[in-house]
Amino acid sequence: MRSTFLYIGGGNMAKAMISGAIRAGIHASSDVTVAELDETKHHTLRAMGVHVFSDARRAVENDAGSTIIFAVKPQSFSELAVALAPALSRSPRLVLSVMAGIRSATILPHLHEDSRLIRIMPNLPSQIGAGATAVAPSRGATQEDLAFADALARALGPVVVRMQEDMIDAFTALAGSGPAYVFYLAEAMMNAAYKLGFTPADARRIVAQTIFGAAAMMQPNEVDPAALRAAVTSKGGTTQAATDHMDKGDVMNVIAQAILAAERRGRELGGREHGA
């Protein structure tokens, strides 16, 4: 296992990855360095037992053989890459990217020609160890590299899916944006609960547990959600009244089309990154 790990960026996702990896024994805290420009985040990071730098270039130069994990906001990468390129191109290393919308072709020119690159795309529930994560290898990634990336992804949640990079936008539309779709449903259910007379506190508790319980029922034996829906829907009953109303509004197709729209937007943003 590699001896040092350098995170460029110390935001919520980086902290989730570091804490998950330490719990899983993938990292020792003493082997982790974080380069984070925002010094207000340094206290929290140091409390995790890791080394912290404000200067990313200095951190890269000091850890010449480290595995680098890019966890900055995508819009920050272009300027950062220019600053880091001299240090990054000096020696080969494994580089992981958790930056949405930044293609391998954008990252690779800033690295040593023998560096290996893997994109990892976690979703929001990764912050509580309940994530779904895509792993997409790029140039030169070895089986050992992929095993490391898989282990790091599993530290964020139980679902890890390897895929080609051209599927990342689809994954982002489905799983990356997916929690927002569930929260959108929760908002609608809570608004209905208020109209039915529930207090905000009770509405939140009821809706959250209903969604949690329904999701949990899909986990064992990979149960088909259509079968589960049929099991709770009695002919002529209350559930059928609700689903018939949704069908009249073509809700299922609207949701599917919304996910396809998210995937198209991801491809557009990726194309913009290439200057298209």
Long-range contacts (C-beta under 8 A, 24 or more apart in sequence): 1-26, 1-148, 2-66, 2-67, 2-94, 2-148, 3-31, 3-65, 3-66, 4-31, 4-32, 4-33, 4-63, 4-65, 4-66, 4-67, 5-31, 5-32, 5-33, 5-66, 5-67, 5-69, 6-32, 6-33, 6-34, 6-35, 6-59, 6-60, 6-63, 6-66, 6-67, 6-68, 6-69, 7-32, 7-33, 7-34, 7-35, 7-68, 7-69, 7-71, 8-35, 8-56, 8-59, 8-60, 8-68, 8-69, 8-70, 8-71, 8-72, 8-80, 8-84, 9-34, 9-35, 9-36, 9-70, 9-71, 9-72, 9-73, 9-76, 10-34, 10-35, 10-36, 10-38, 10-41, 10-42, 10-45, 10-52, 10-71, 11-36, 11-41, 11-71, 11-72, 11-73, 12-127, 13-71, 13-98, 13-122, 13-126, 13-127, 14-69, 14-71, 14-98, 15-44, 15-45, 15-48, 16-122, 16-126, 16-127, 16-156, 17-69, 17-71, 17-98, 17-122, 17-126, 17-152, 17-155, 17-156, 18-48, 18-50, 19-48, 20-126, 20-129, 20-152, 20-155, 20-156, 21-152, 21-155, 22-48, 22-49, 23-155, 24-151, 24-154, 24-155, 26-148, 26-151, 26-152, 26-155, 33-59, 33-62, 33-63, 33-66, 35-59, 35-60, 56-80, 56-83, 56-84, 57-83, 57-84, 57-86, 57-87, 60-84, 60-87, 60-88, 61-87, 64-90, 64-91, 65-91, 65-93, 66-93, 67-93, 67-94, 67-95, 67-96, 67-148, 68-93, 68-94, 68-95, 68-96, 69-95, 69-96, 69-97, 69-98, 70-95, 70-96, 70-97, 70-98, 70-99, 70-102, 70-107, 71-98, 71-99, 72-99, 73-99, 74-99, 74-100, 74-101, 74-102, 74-273, 77-102, 77-106, 77-107, 81-107, 81-110, 82-110, 84-110, 85-110, 88-112, 88-115, 92-116, 94-118, 94-141, 94-145, 94-148, 96-120, 96-149, 96-152, 98-122, 100-172, 100-176, 100-266, 101-266, 101-269, 101-270, 101-273, 102-273, 103-165, 103-270, 103-273, 103-274, 104-138, 104-139, 104-165, 105-274, 106-273, 106-274, 108-138, 108-139, 114-140, 115-139, 115-140, 116-140, 116-141, 116-142, 116-145, 117-141, 118-145, 118-146, 118-149, 119-165, 119-168, 120-149, 120-152, 120-153, 121-168, 121-171, 121-172, 121-175, 121-176, 122-153, 122-156, 122-157, 123-175, 123-176, 123-178, 123-179, 124-176, 124-179, 125-157, 125-179, 126-156, 126-157, 129-155, 129-156, 129-157, 130-157, 130-158, 131-156, 131-157, 131-159, 132-157, 132-159, 132-160, 132-161, 132-175, 133-157, 133-159, 133-160, 133-161, 134-161, 134-162, 134-163, 134-167, 134-168, 134-171, 134-175, 135-160, 135-161, 135-162, 135-163, 136-162, 136-163, 136-164, 136-165, 136-167, 136-168, 137-162, 138-165, 168-266, 169-263, 169-266, 169-267, 169-270, 170-263, 170-266, 172-262, 172-263, 172-266, 173-259, 173-260, 173-262, 173-263, 173-265, 173-266, 174-259, 174-263, 177-259, 177-262, 181-255, 181-258, 181-259, 182-211, 185-211, 186-211
